Amino acid sequence: MEAEEQPTAPSAPVVAKEANPEVKEES
């Protein structure tokens, strides 16, 4: 259960990068 919560944190930035691929390139 804890292992699932840990990957949830890194999942947030991953989703943002996929949702805003242009922002990632601009950064």
C-alpha positions in Angstrom: 0.0 0.0 0.0 2.8 2.4 0.9 4.5 1.6 -2.4 1.5 2.8 -4.2 1.4 6.1 -2.4 5.1 6.8 -3.2 4.7 6.5 -7.0 1.7 8.8 -6.7 3.9 11.8 -6.0 6.1 11.4 -9.1 3.0 10.6 -11.1 1.7 14.2 -10.6 4.7 15.8 -12.4 4.5 13.2 -15.1 0.8 13.9 -15.8 1.5 17.7 -15.9 4.3 17.1 -18.4 2.1 15.0 -20.6 -0.8 17.5 -20.2 1.5 20.4 -21.0 4.3 19.1 -23.2 4.8 22.6 -24.6 5.5 24.0 -21.1 8.1 21.3 -20.5 9.9 22.2 -23.7 9.7 25.9 -22.9 11.1 25.3 -19.4 
